[in-house]
Amino acid sequence: MHLSDTTLTTGHGLCRIEGIGPVLAQHLGDLLGHRRVRVHPVFNPDQIIPADSYEIPAPIRQAVALRHPYEVFPYSHRPTTNCDLDHTQPWQPDGEPGQTRPDNLGPLTRRPHRAKTHTLWRLDQPTPGTFTWTTPLGRTYTIGPDGLTTTGPPDTDAAPQPPPDTNLAA
């Protein structure tokens, strides 16, 4: 639910509830079934500070999940909540500061994550939020704000599949 500070303090005005739309503040108690409200500050993903660690802090994780609600593997429909956050450019312990940042991360389930890390599948993030997969046979799949595009020789008529888990190191 989103509302202004004035609406919060006066109890009058409009609120926007995700999935529902605008609601008069006076009706929130009826809608919620109670009048207890927890206030969280506005989250601004553009003010995220990159981390110098491999572990991903909660604000960075939240920014990536907001940008990509689903895994960035072609044709995937898996929600980000079930994914690892993969460093597109591998994290290096002796690398530059700030390697862990939203524009170097993408949500992947374990199987595509391992395929990217341990096989001939390649993943690039040419611009923040745009992911280009290259298969071992040279076909590319680009996932970005406008959806999915493909180029190169077709691998098969079906959606791409990473190699079976048995070929991947743990």
N, C-alpha and C positions, 0 to 999 in steps of 0.2 A: 504494500500500500504506500502511496506517495502523497504527501501533503505538505503545504507550506508551513513555516513557523507560525504565521498569523492564524491559519486554520487550526493548528494544534493548540495554540494558547487561548483562542476565543471559542473554539468549538463550532464555528460557523464558516462555511465555505465549501469548496469541492475537494474531494479526495479522488485519486485514481487508483483503482485496485486492478492489479495485473490479472488478465483473463476475464474481468467483469466490465471495467470501464469506469466512468465518472459516477460518484455517489456523493450525495450531500452529507457533510460531516455529522449533521444531526441524526442521521439514520445508521451511523456506524455501530452504535450500541445494539440496535436491533439485529443488524446483520452479523455482528460478531458473537452475540449472545452474552457479552460482558462489556465492561468499560475499562478494563485494564489494557494499557498499550505500552509496549516497549519501544523506545525511540532509538534508532540507529542513525548515525550521521550519513550523509550522502556519500556513496562510494564513487570516486573519480579514478578510473583506471589510467588516465593520462598522468596522474601524479605518483605512479608506482616507482619506488626506488629499487633498482636492480640489486640482486644479492650476490655476494662473493662466495656462496656455498653451493654445494650440489643439491642440498635439500631445498625444497621450494616453499617459501613462506606463504601463509594463508592469503594475503592480499594479491600476490602474484597468481596464485592458483585461482582465486576468484576472478581476476581480470581475464585469464585464459578461458575459463568456463563461460564467462559472459560473451566473449568474442566467438567461441566455438562451442555451442551446446552439444555437438556431436563429434565423434571421432573424425580425424582428418584423413582416414584411409578411403580410397575411392569406393563409392556406393555404400559406405557404412551408415548404419542408423543407430549405432550404439551411443548412449548418452555419455557425456564427458565424466559424469560421476562414477562410471565404472572403468575409467581409463587411467593409465600412467600419464604423467606429463613428460614428454620426451624432449630432450635438448636437441634441436635440429642440428646445430653445430655441436658436436660432443663436448661435454664439460671437461676441462683439463685442470687438474689441481694446481699446475704452475702457469695456467693461462692468464689472460687479461682479467682485471676486475670486472664485475658486473655481467658474467656470463649467464647467470640465471635471471632472465627478464622475459616479459611476455612475448616479445618479438623473436625469441629464440626457443620458444616452447610450443608444443602442440599435443593435444590429447590423442593417445593411441592405446588400444587394448594390447595385451601382452604379446599376442601372436604377430601383428604387424610391427610392433616395437622391436621384437627379436629379429624379424626378417630384415628390418632396416639396419639393425646393429650387426648381425652376424651372417648375412647373405649378400647376394648381388643386387638386391633392391636398394635404390638410392632415394633419398629425400632431401629436397632443398626448400628453403623458404626465401624466395627472391625478394619479396616485400613482406612486411609484417601482416600475418593473417592469410597469406597465399602460399599453398604447399604444392610442390611439384614432385610427384613420384615418378621414377623411371624404373621400368621392369628390367629383368635380365635380358630380354629380347629387344629393348630399346623403345618400347611404347611409353609415352608419358601421359600422366593423368594430373591435371592441375585442379586443385580444390581452392576456391576463393570466395569472395563475397557474392559473386555472380553464379555460383554453382560449380559444376564439374565440366571440364573440357578435356579432350583427348587428342593426341597427335602421335604420329609415328606408325610403324607397322602394327597391325592388330596381333595380340597374343592369342586370343581366342574370341569367340562370340560372347562368352560369359563374362561376368564381372571378374576383375582380377582377384586371385587368391594367393596369399603368401605361402611359402613352402610349409609342409606339415611341421608341427612342433618337434617331431622326432629328429629333424635335421638341424635343430637349433640348440645352441649351448644354453645352459641355464643362466 
